[in-house]
Amino acid sequence: TLLSEKVGQLMEWANRRAVIRMNGDKFRRFVRAPPRNYSIVVMFTALQPQRQCTVCKQVDEEYQILANSWRYSSSFINKLFFAMVDFDEGSDVFHQ
């Protein structure tokens, strides 16, 4: 089913890195579009050096720690994922 494919893809990405990087297409498919039986915590950021967002860098470090802590906890299941949309990779999402 579409739902099991979506969850399978999210699990594959989450197993590779705690924070799933999303562009506009991934955001629309995995966050906005049904069906969904999972939650995604999405951080919107601007990490590219030309953006000069010092707060973004500090928050990113903490967000990575949080996501890794969740991923390696005994509570980790396929119902909660952590993702990030960077302005330079998904500016269309920011305009929504």
N, C-alpha and C positions, 0 to 999 in steps of 0.2 A: 504494500500500500504506500501511498504518498507519505503518510505520517511516519511509517517505520523507516522509509528511505531518508527522510529529513533527520530523524533522530539518529540513525546510523551514521549519516554524514557528520552531524554535530559531534557525536562520540569519537569518530575518527579524528576530527580536528582537535578536540579537547585532549585526546591522548597524546597528540604531538606537542601541543602548547596550551597552557592553562587559559590564556586569553585568545579567543578566536578573532582574527582580524577580518573585518567585513568591509566590503565596498557597497555601493548602492544596490547592486543586483542581489548580493547575498542578504543584505538588510531587508529588502522587500520580500525575498523568498522565505527566509527563516524567522524573521521577527514580525513582519506585518501580515503575511499571508496565512490563512488557515489551510489545513487543520494544524492545531498546536495543542499538545498536552504537556508542554514544558514551559519553563520561564527562562528568559535571557536578561541578564543584567548588562546593559550596554553603556559604555563610557564613550562620550563624544569628546574628541580631543584634537589638538593641533600640535603634533610632535616634531614636525619638520623644523630644522634649525632656522630657516628663514622666517618662521612664524614667531620666533623669540618668545615662546610661552613658557616661562619658568614654572608657573603653577602646574602646567600640563605635565612637565617632566616629573615634578614631585609627586603628583597624584598618580601618575603612571606607575611609579615604583611601588607605591602602596597598593594599588589595584592589582599589580602582578603578584604581590605577596598574598593578598586576599584570595585571588583565584587559585594560586598554587596550594594554599592551605586547604581550600575546599576540595580541590582535585585529589589531594593525598589524604583526606580525612576518611574515616570509616562511614561517614554520612553521604559520600559522593554517590549519586545515582544519576540516571539519564533524564532528570526532570529540571535541572538547573544548570545553566551555562553562563560563562562570562565572555563578553565580546567587546570589541572596540571598533569605532568608526573614526578614522582620522580624516580631518577636513580635506587633505590633499588626495585621499583615496575615495572619498564619498561626499564631495561637496553638495551633490544633489540631495542627499539625505538631510543635510543641514538646512537646505532651503525649504524642506517640508515642514 
